[in-house]
Each structure stands twice: as structure tokens, then as C-alpha cells.
Amino acid sequence: MGAMATCTTQLSPSSSSLFRSQITKRPFLFPPAKIDRHGFSPRRLKSLSLSHRSSVSASVASSAEPEKSTRTLPFRVGHGFDLHRLEPGYPLIIGGIDIPHDRGCEAHSDGDVLLHCVVDAILGALGLPDIGQIFPDSDPKWKGAASSVFIKEAVRLMDEAGYEIGNLDATLILQRPKISPHKETIRSNLSKLLGADPSVVNLKAKTHEKVDSLGENRSIAAHTVILLMKK
């Protein structure tokens, strides 16, 4: 019995070496990971997700709150748009010029579609509220007011912010009347109201190919893009 106990508790040198070699030659391995078509394994994706979850959450949270910048921009761009219905019995005033026509703009003020969209372009470039908020049509004092008043206020705000006009490009859209005979007069008056050199003020006019209210002489519209430069 003693000999048997000795055999079970002690390993011969050869058997000990064999045991060590078996451990060395046959290490325990994890089963191979499945690889998707993009070259990632589920374990790797899970690891990436866990490690980056906090940083992504922080990034989303920070982007939800806009950063307040105190930088003064060297230039600003604004766009303005306006549209008015054309009705008999109203004057047609464009750019401060009375244009002969059988109908005009129905509006709270004088309905000058060009000056209105120029004002909105300036206000937009400055990051200010639109013309309807600054000069609401619910206010009786603006009833029938000349739109030159709105232009002067917009220019004042522009000067106050330290900007001047780099250039302005406006497009009138109407089927009738033809604007070409009046275009230079309108452009000259608009330049004067803005206090800008006429060379930086451009005016174009388009028909609407007899499509919808613009093409049927029932409305008039205008677009303006303006570049403001820091003085």
C-alpha cells in the first residue's frame, strides 16, 4: 500500500516533463471571433461602444447648446424676399419710384416690394428680426408709410453695427409692366437711399412666364442678396 501511495503522489521526471510540455503545447484558446463584412467583431464593436459612450454623450450635449461668440465678423451676408398682391386702385411703387400701371400693391404701408426685401436682407445680415417684427402691420403709425422710412432705419442699424454695403443684387419678378424703362431710375434712387455707390447696387427684372399669380399679373415679388463689410 505504501508503494502505491508513493506512485500516486510523486511524478517521475519524465512524466513531469511530459505534463509541462502538454501545458506548453496546448494552451487554452477562446473560440475565434466572428468577423463582419466591415472587418469588425461583435466583441470589438461592443468594446468601442462602451469606451466611447461617455465621450459621444458629452459631444452631443455640447452641440445641443449653441456657443455664444463675441467675434466681430469681417463680412455678413443677408437674403430678403417679399411678395404683394396687385389690386386696382393702388399705386405701384418700386424702389421709391411710382411706376405707371393699372394696379398696385395692396399693403399696410406703401407696398414697395423692392425696398421691403432690401430691408429684410440688411436685417438678416445683421442677425436682427425681420421687417414685420420691427415695423408690424398691426401698428397704425405704419399705415400708408413710405418704405424709405424702413430703409433709413435699416441703414442706421447697419452703421451702428459698424458695417457698410459691399454689394447688393436684387431681382424683381412680375409679368407687367416692363421694368426696363425704369430700371436705372429705380437703381439710382435705391443707391441714394442706401448711401451706397451705384456701382455696388445691381437690379434685375424677370417675368414669371405667365405661371401662377406672378405670371398672371396678380402679384409682384422681389429677392435681394446683400454683402455687408466691416468698416
Order of alpha helices (4+ residues) and beta strands (2+ residues): alpha-alpha-alpha-beta-beta-beta-beta-alpha-alpha-alpha-beta-alpha-beta-alpha-beta
